[in-house]
Amino acid sequence: MSSPPLRPLIVIQHTEGEFLGLMEDHFEGRRIRFNYLRPFTGDVRIPDSVGQSAGLILLGGGPWGSAGGSAGGRDLPTLEDEEVLIGRYLRQGLPVIGIGLGAQILCRAVGGSSEPAELSFAVGEARRVKEGALNGYLPERYPLAIYMRDRPILPREAETLAVDWEGRPALFQYGENCFGFTGHPGAKLAMIEDLIMEFDEAPGDPAPGIAALRRDQDAIADSLVYIMTGLIQMTGLMATTEPRAGGA
């Protein structure tokens, strides 16, 4: 008898340029299936149910924001629908991962909010502030590339696991299996370059960030090994016996 097909992750893509990046290899290597959903094309809509998916990932949005169109920006057209969809996943106990704009949407869906901020692109370092975060796999320090408009404001029930170079939340956890990353943990240089070219609006002088991201590509890939191990364990997407990072 053949095994039943594994349920896929649903990945909501808000721009053509941003995708899972380096995270794809880690999911594929563990045989975790994922399907991209591209509502920005106008050909598909945000689902009105969880369906047969195993979890939800919401990616970044380039110049799209979530804080009421302030800071000269614009709100994501599917913002409210995605907040409703997150609620459906939470009620079924399924994991939700938000990245960039996706982290803002997750915050809003669980009782937090977002605040206006200009579109910016910066590369620096995140610092772990919660011992044992991501089941002990979150590195003490790791590269952080943020391309985002607006900022998430965490609800009281969320816990900050890491902060950025300005002390703002870089990674947070809500409940047992929901996580928000302000920067893309699997960022690729080509992805940022595509985002800059995709829209008329771009961050001011992206050259320093591009140079820093080019410099940090290997370090991002190295850190992602540990981040993905812990993330997959905490979200329950599969059982794993991978060795724990020793003081990463």
C-alpha positions in Angstrom: 0.0 0.0 0.0 1.4 3.4 -0.9 1.8 6.1 1.8 -0.6 9.0 1.7 0.9 12.2 0.2 2.5 14.6 2.7 0.6 17.8 3.3 2.4 20.8 1.9 3.2 24.2 3.4 1.4 27.1 1.8 3.8 30.0 1.1 2.2 33.3 0.3 4.5 35.3 -2.0 3.8 39.1 -2.1 6.3 40.0 -4.8 7.9 38.4 -7.8 11.4 38.9 -6.4 11.1 37.5 -2.9 10.7 33.8 -2.3 12.0 31.3 0.2 15.6 31.7 -1.0 18.1 29.5 0.8 15.3 28.0 2.9 14.1 26.0 0.0 17.0 23.6 0.1 16.4 22.9 3.8 12.7 22.1 3.3 13.4 20.0 0.2 16.3 18.1 1.9 13.8 17.0 4.6 11.1 16.2 2.0 8.9 19.0 3.4 6.7 20.0 0.5 5.7 23.6 -0.1 3.4 25.4 -2.6 3.7 29.0 -3.5 0.6 31.1 -3.6 0.9 34.4 -5.6 -2.1 36.6 -5.1 -0.3 39.6 -6.4 -0.7 38.2 -10.0 -4.5 38.6 -9.7 -5.0 35.0 -10.8 -5.4 33.5 -7.3 -7.1 34.5 -4.1 -6.2 34.1 -0.4 -7.7 30.7 0.6 -10.8 30.9 2.9 -9.8 27.7 4.7 -6.7 25.8 5.8 -7.5 22.9 3.4 -4.9 20.1 3.5 -1.9 22.3 4.2 0.6 21.6 7.1 1.4 25.2 7.9 1.6 28.7 6.5 4.6 30.9 5.6 4.1 34.6 4.7 7.0 36.3 2.9 8.1 39.9 2.7 6.5 42.5 0.6 9.1 44.9 -0.8 7.5 48.3 -0.6 4.2 47.0 0.6 3.4 47.8 4.3 0.7 47.2 6.9 0.5 50.4 9.0 -2.3 52.2 7.4 -0.5 53.4 4.3 1.5 55.8 6.4 5.1 56.9 5.9 4.3 57.6 2.3 3.6 53.9 1.8 0.9 51.6 0.8 -0.8 48.7 2.5 -0.8 45.2 1.1 -4.1 44.7 -0.7 -4.7 41.3 0.8 -3.7 42.3 4.3 -7.1 41.7 6.0 -7.6 38.4 4.2 -4.2 37.1 5.3 -4.9 38.1 8.9 -8.1 36.1 8.8 -6.3 33.1 7.2 -3.7 33.2 10.0 -6.5 32.9 12.6 -7.7 29.8 10.9 -4.3 28.2 11.1 -3.9 29.1 14.8 -7.3 27.6 15.6 -6.2 24.3 14.2 -2.8 24.5 16.0 -0.9 24.7 12.7 2.4 26.6 12.5 2.7 30.1 11.0 6.0 31.7 10.0 6.1 35.3 9.0 9.1 37.0 7.3 9.4 40.8 6.9 6.0 42.0 6.0 4.8 38.5 6.9 6.0 39.1 10.5 3.9 42.3 10.6 0.8 40.5 9.4 1.4 37.7 12.0 1.6 40.3 14.8 -1.6 42.0 13.7 -3.4 38.7 13.5 -2.5 37.7 17.1 -3.4 41.0 18.9 -0.3 43.1 18.1 0.0 45.8 15.5 2.4 47.6 13.2 3.9 51.0 13.1 4.8 53.2 10.2 8.4 53.3 9.0 10.0 54.2 5.7 11.0 51.5 3.2 14.6 50.6 4.1 17.2 48.0 3.3 20.0 47.3 5.8 22.3 44.4 6.7 23.7 43.9 10.1 23.8 41.4 13.0 21.0 39.9 15.1 21.7 39.0 18.8 20.0 36.2 20.6 18.3 37.4 23.8 16.5 34.2 24.8 18.6 31.2 25.9 17.4 27.9 24.4 15.6 29.7 21.6 14.6 27.5 18.6 15.1 24.4 20.8 18.6 25.6 21.5 19.6 26.0 17.8 19.4 29.8 17.4 22.9 31.1 17.1 24.1 33.7 19.6 24.7 36.1 16.7 23.7 35.8 13.1 23.6 38.0 9.9 20.4 39.9 9.4 19.2 41.4 6.1 16.0 43.5 6.4 14.2 44.9 3.4 10.9 46.2 4.7 8.5 49.1 5.1 6.8 49.5 8.5 7.6 47.6 11.7 5.8 44.9 13.8 4.7 45.7 17.3 4.5 42.5 19.3 1.5 41.6 21.4 2.1 40.9 25.1 1.9 37.2 24.6 4.8 37.1 22.0 8.3 36.6 23.2 11.4 38.2 21.6 14.1 35.6 20.8 16.6 37.9 19.1 17.1 41.6 18.5 18.6 43.7 15.7 21.5 46.2 15.9 19.0 48.8 17.3 17.5 46.5 19.9 14.3 46.0 18.0 12.8 42.5 17.7 14.5 40.5 15.0 12.9 37.1 15.7 9.8 36.5 17.9 7.7 33.5 18.9 4.0 33.4 19.5 2.6 30.3 21.2 4.5 27.0 20.6 4.9 27.0 16.9 4.5 30.5 15.3 7.5 32.6 14.5 8.2 36.0 13.0 11.5 37.1 11.4 11.9 40.8 10.5 14.8 39.9 8.1 14.8 37.0 5.7 16.9 34.2 7.2 17.6 32.7 3.8 18.2 36.0 1.9 20.0 35.8 -1.4 21.7 38.7 -3.1 19.8 38.2 -6.3 16.5 38.3 -4.5 17.3 41.8 -3.1 18.5 43.0 -6.5 15.2 41.7 -8.1 13.2 43.5 -5.5 14.9 46.8 -6.3 14.2 46.4 -10.0 10.7 45.1 -9.6 9.2 48.3 -8.2 9.5 52.0 -9.0 10.0 52.6 -5.3 13.3 51.4 -3.7 15.2 52.2 -0.5 17.5 55.2 -0.7 21.1 54.2 -1.7 20.9 50.4 -1.5 24.6 50.0 -2.5 26.0 49.7 1.1 23.4 47.0 1.9 24.1 45.1 -1.3 27.8 45.1 -0.6 27.2 43.9 3.0 24.9 41.2 1.8 27.4 40.0 -0.8 30.0 39.8 2.0 27.7 37.9 4.4 26.3 35.3 1.9 28.4 32.5 3.3 27.6 33.5 6.9 23.9 33.6 6.2 24.0 30.1 4.7 26.0 28.8 7.7 23.6 30.3 10.3 20.6 29.0 8.4 21.7 25.4 9.0 21.0 25.9 12.7 18.0 28.2 12.3 16.2 25.8 10.1 17.0 22.8 12.3 15.4 24.5 15.3 12.6 26.1 13.3 11.5 22.8 11.8 11.7 21.1 15.2 9.7 23.8 16.9 7.0 23.9 14.2 6.7 20.1 14.3 7.0 19.8 10.6 9.1 16.6 11.0 11.0 14.6 13.6 14.7 15.1 13.4 17.8 13.7 15.2 20.2 16.3 13.8 23.1 17.2 16.1 22.7 20.3 18.2 24.8 23.4 17.5 27.6 23.7 20.0 27.7 27.3 21.1 27.0 28.6 17.6 
